[in-house]
Amino acid sequence: MFVLGNAIASIPNCDLSQHPSCVGMYPAMNYTAGNKDMDNESVVTWDAGYRGKITDTFSLDATVFYSEYDNLRMIDDGRWICTYGYCEDGTTLPGGTAIFRNSYSDNLTAQSYGAELALFWQPTEAINFNTSYSFIDTQSECDSRYRTCDTYLNGGYKALYDHQPNHYGSIQMMWTLNPQWQIDWWLKHKGSVSSSLEYYEAPAITTLDLRVAWQQKHSWPLVELVVDGLGSSTYEDMPNKAPLEETVFMRLSWTTL
């Protein structure tokens, strides 16, 4: 990745009578280089759970887990390889151009643990409920010599993992009104993120999705009306991300089998 811009630096051999600030602006480029010496990202997970059918209409699935991640990608602190047009390899650039180089590294590790509970309930032959709740907590670590491990202001690679929602929940209902009509709705919730850094502050998000489907018979097309985020005003899933809003669309599908 290459970013072009300007660098502000002191003017060499500056005459204060001609330049009171003795500071000038020079063309600059910031680029991120690869690193052939990185190891593969890896994860080792331990989990235990129970899955059982309690009655003919009720079953549950519960699990707990712990994961350790190694060699996660981050970017190092970087350094200037060209200043005032002079580069460390002996080459020169016009206009006093400066170049700052970052490199990818694999010095980030993380641990996460959590639990999930999922329930299935069929109160009648025509109605099914699927519910789930998940808790997950992630903490990351990297070499303290990297400033990019500290805060978002210095890169934030550690903070990207540490500031994640802990709570997720959903309830889904599938209702077969008759052989031709179906109605499904799905209520989803994601917990908020608290942080001293405004960039990571994220509100709790709760949305409702709706699907209405009609098919006269198996050989006919299936017609679906889908609404994502029913009644939702514009919101951001995470800070500084693209805004989301209620979305409505039609879908037509059929099978020749």
C-alpha positions as CSV (number, residue, x, y, z in Angstrom):
1,M,0.0,0.0,0.0
2,F,1.3,3.4,-1.0
3,V,0.2,6.8,0.4
4,L,1.4,10.0,-1.1
5,G,1.5,13.2,0.9
6,N,3.9,15.7,2.5
7,A,6.3,15.8,5.4
8,I,7.1,18.8,7.6
9,A,10.7,19.0,8.6
10,S,13.4,21.5,9.6
11,I,15.1,23.3,6.7
12,P,18.8,22.3,6.6
13,N,21.3,25.2,7.1
14,C,18.3,27.5,7.5
15,D,18.8,31.3,7.7
16,L,16.4,32.6,10.4
17,S,16.4,36.0,8.8
18,Q,14.8,34.5,5.6
19,H,12.7,31.7,7.2
20,P,11.6,32.7,10.7
21,S,10.2,29.2,11.4
22,C,12.9,27.3,9.6
23,V,10.4,24.6,8.8
24,G,9.5,23.4,5.3
25,M,7.2,21.0,3.6
26,Y,8.6,18.2,1.5
27,P,6.9,15.6,-0.7
28,A,6.7,12.3,1.1
29,M,5.5,8.7,0.6
30,N,4.4,6.2,3.2
31,Y,4.3,2.6,2.1
32,T,3.7,-0.8,3.7
33,A,6.0,-3.7,2.7
34,G,5.5,-7.4,3.0
35,N,7.6,-9.7,5.1
36,K,8.7,-13.1,3.8
37,D,9.9,-14.2,7.2
38,M,6.4,-14.3,8.8
39,D,5.0,-17.6,10.1
40,N,1.5,-18.8,9.4
41,E,-1.3,-17.5,11.6
42,S,-2.5,-20.4,13.8
43,V,-5.1,-21.2,16.5
44,V,-5.4,-24.0,19.0
45,T,-8.8,-24.4,20.5
46,W,-10.1,-26.6,23.4
47,D,-13.9,-27.0,23.7
48,A,-16.4,-29.1,25.6
49,G,-20.1,-29.3,25.2
50,Y,-23.3,-31.2,25.4
51,R,-26.0,-31.7,22.7
52,G,-29.2,-33.5,23.6
53,K,-32.8,-34.0,22.6
54,I,-34.7,-33.4,25.8
55,T,-38.2,-34.1,24.4
56,D,-39.6,-34.7,20.9
57,T,-40.1,-30.9,20.6
58,F,-37.2,-29.5,22.6
59,S,-33.4,-29.8,22.3
60,L,-30.3,-27.9,23.5
61,D,-26.7,-27.4,22.5
62,A,-24.2,-25.9,25.0
63,T,-20.5,-25.5,24.7
64,V,-17.5,-23.7,26.4
65,F,-14.2,-23.0,24.7
66,Y,-10.8,-21.5,25.0
67,S,-8.5,-20.5,22.0
68,E,-4.9,-19.4,21.7
69,Y,-3.9,-17.5,18.5
70,D,-0.3,-17.1,17.4
71,N,1.5,-15.1,14.7
72,L,-1.3,-12.7,14.1
73,R,-0.7,-10.0,11.6
74,M,0.2,-6.4,12.6
75,I,2.4,-3.6,11.3
76,D,5.7,-2.6,13.0
77,D,6.5,1.0,14.0
78,G,8.2,1.8,10.7
79,R,11.1,4.1,10.0
80,W,12.3,6.8,7.6
81,I,14.4,5.3,4.8
82,C,14.8,8.5,2.8
83,T,15.0,12.0,4.3
84,Y,15.7,15.3,2.4
85,G,15.9,13.2,-0.8
86,Y,18.8,11.0,0.5
87,C,18.1,7.3,1.1
88,E,19.9,4.8,3.2
89,D,20.8,2.7,0.1
90,G,22.8,5.6,-1.3
91,T,20.2,6.7,-3.9
92,T,18.8,10.3,-4.1
93,L,15.3,11.6,-4.9
94,P,14.3,14.9,-6.3
95,G,12.6,17.7,-4.3
96,G,13.9,16.5,-1.0
97,T,11.4,13.6,-1.0
98,A,11.0,11.6,2.2
99,I,9.9,8.0,2.4
100,F,8.6,6.2,5.4
101,R,8.4,2.4,5.4
102,N,6.2,0.1,7.5
103,S,6.5,-3.7,7.4
104,Y,4.1,-6.4,8.3
105,S,5.1,-8.6,11.2
106,D,3.7,-11.6,13.1
107,N,4.3,-10.5,16.7
108,L,0.7,-10.4,17.9
109,T,-0.9,-13.2,19.9
110,A,-4.4,-13.5,21.4
111,Q,-6.5,-15.6,23.7
112,S,-10.2,-15.9,23.7
113,Y,-12.7,-17.8,25.8
114,G,-16.5,-18.0,25.9
115,A,-19.6,-20.1,25.9
116,E,-22.7,-20.6,23.8
117,L,-26.1,-21.9,24.4
118,A,-28.5,-22.8,21.6
119,L,-32.1,-24.0,22.1
120,F,-34.6,-25.5,19.6
121,W,-38.3,-25.6,20.4
122,Q,-41.2,-26.7,18.3
123,P,-44.5,-25.8,20.2
124,T,-46.6,-26.9,17.2
125,E,-46.0,-28.8,14.0
126,A,-46.1,-25.5,12.0
127,I,-43.9,-23.3,14.3
128,N,-40.2,-23.7,15.1
129,F,-38.0,-21.5,17.4
130,N,-34.2,-21.3,17.3
131,T,-32.6,-19.2,20.1
132,S,-28.9,-18.7,20.9
133,Y,-26.8,-16.7,23.3
134,S,-23.0,-16.3,23.0
135,F,-20.4,-14.8,25.3
136,I,-16.8,-14.3,24.1
137,D,-13.9,-12.3,25.5
138,T,-10.7,-11.7,23.6
139,Q,-7.4,-10.3,24.8
140,S,-4.3,-9.8,22.7
141,E,-0.6,-9.3,23.4
142,C,2.4,-8.2,21.5
143,D,6.0,-7.2,22.1
144,S,6.1,-4.0,24.2
145,R,8.9,-2.6,22.0
146,Y,6.2,-1.8,19.4
147,R,4.4,1.5,19.9
148,T,1.7,0.1,17.6
149,C,0.6,-2.2,20.4
150,D,-0.4,0.5,22.7
151,T,-3.4,2.5,21.5
152,Y,-5.3,3.3,18.3
153,L,-3.4,6.6,18.1
154,N,-0.2,4.6,17.6
155,G,-1.7,1.9,15.3
156,G,-4.1,0.0,17.5
157,Y,-3.3,-3.6,16.5
158,K,-3.7,-4.9,20.0
159,A,-6.8,-2.7,20.6
160,L,-8.5,-4.1,17.4
161,Y,-8.8,-7.4,19.1
162,D,-9.4,-6.2,22.7
163,H,-12.4,-4.0,21.8
164,Q,-14.9,-6.5,20.5
165,P,-18.5,-7.1,21.6
166,N,-18.9,-9.7,24.4
167,H,-22.5,-10.6,24.1
168,Y,-24.5,-11.9,21.1
169,G,-28.1,-13.2,21.1
170,S,-30.8,-14.2,18.6
171,I,-34.3,-15.6,18.4
172,Q,-35.6,-17.0,15.1
173,M,-39.2,-18.1,14.4
174,M,-40.2,-20.1,11.3
175,W,-43.9,-20.4,10.8
176,T,-45.5,-22.5,8.0
177,L,-49.0,-21.0,7.7
178,N,-50.0,-23.5,5.1
179,P,-48.4,-25.4,2.2
180,Q,-48.2,-22.2,0.2
181,W,-47.2,-19.5,2.8
182,Q,-44.3,-19.1,5.2
183,I,-43.3,-16.3,7.6
184,D,-39.9,-16.1,9.3
185,W,-38.5,-13.5,11.6
186,W,-35.1,-13.2,13.2
187,L,-34.3,-10.9,16.2
188,K,-30.6,-10.3,16.6
189,H,-28.7,-8.5,19.3
190,K,-25.0,-7.5,19.6
191,G,-23.7,-6.0,22.8
192,S,-22.0,-2.6,23.1
193,V,-18.3,-1.9,23.3
194,S,-16.9,0.4,26.0
195,S,-13.5,2.1,25.6
196,S,-11.6,5.2,26.6
197,L,-10.9,5.6,22.9
198,E,-13.8,7.1,21.0
199,Y,-12.8,5.2,17.9
200,Y,-13.8,1.9,19.6
201,E,-17.0,3.0,21.3
202,A,-19.9,1.1,19.8
203,P,-23.5,1.0,20.8
204,A,-25.6,-2.1,21.3
205,I,-27.4,-3.1,18.1
206,T,-30.7,-4.9,18.0
207,T,-32.4,-5.6,14.6
208,L,-35.3,-7.6,13.3
209,D,-35.3,-9.3,9.9
210,L,-38.5,-10.6,8.3
211,R,-39.1,-13.0,5.4
212,V,-42.5,-13.8,3.8
213,A,-42.5,-16.6,1.2
214,W,-45.1,-17.9,-1.2
215,Q,-45.0,-21.0,-3.5
216,Q,-48.2,-22.3,-5.0
217,K,-46.7,-25.7,-5.5
218,H,-43.3,-27.3,-5.7
219,S,-43.0,-26.8,-9.5
220,W,-43.8,-23.1,-9.2
221,P,-41.2,-20.4,-8.4
222,L,-40.6,-19.5,-4.8
223,V,-41.4,-15.8,-4.2
224,E,-39.8,-14.1,-1.1
225,L,-40.1,-10.7,0.4
226,V,-37.1,-10.0,2.7
227,V,-36.7,-7.0,5.0
228,D,-33.3,-6.6,6.8
229,G,-33.4,-4.3,9.8
230,L,-37.2,-3.9,9.9
231,G,-38.0,-0.4,11.1
232,S,-34.4,0.5,11.8
233,S,-33.1,4.0,11.4
234,T,-29.6,4.5,9.9
235,Y,-26.9,3.1,12.3
236,E,-23.3,2.1,12.3
237,D,-22.5,-1.5,13.1
238,M,-19.1,-0.3,14.4
239,P,-17.7,3.2,14.7
240,N,-16.5,4.8,11.5
241,K,-18.0,2.1,9.3
242,A,-20.4,2.4,6.5
243,P,-23.9,3.3,7.7
244,L,-26.6,0.5,7.6
245,E,-30.4,1.0,7.3
246,E,-33.5,-1.0,6.6
247,T,-33.2,-2.9,3.3
248,V,-36.2,-4.4,1.4
249,F,-35.8,-6.8,-1.6
250,M,-37.7,-9.4,-3.5
251,R,-36.2,-12.8,-4.4
252,L,-37.4,-15.3,-7.0
253,S,-36.1,-18.8,-7.2
254,W,-37.2,-22.2,-8.4
255,T,-35.9,-25.7,-9.0
256,T,-36.3,-27.9,-12.0
257,L,-35.7,-31.1,-10.1
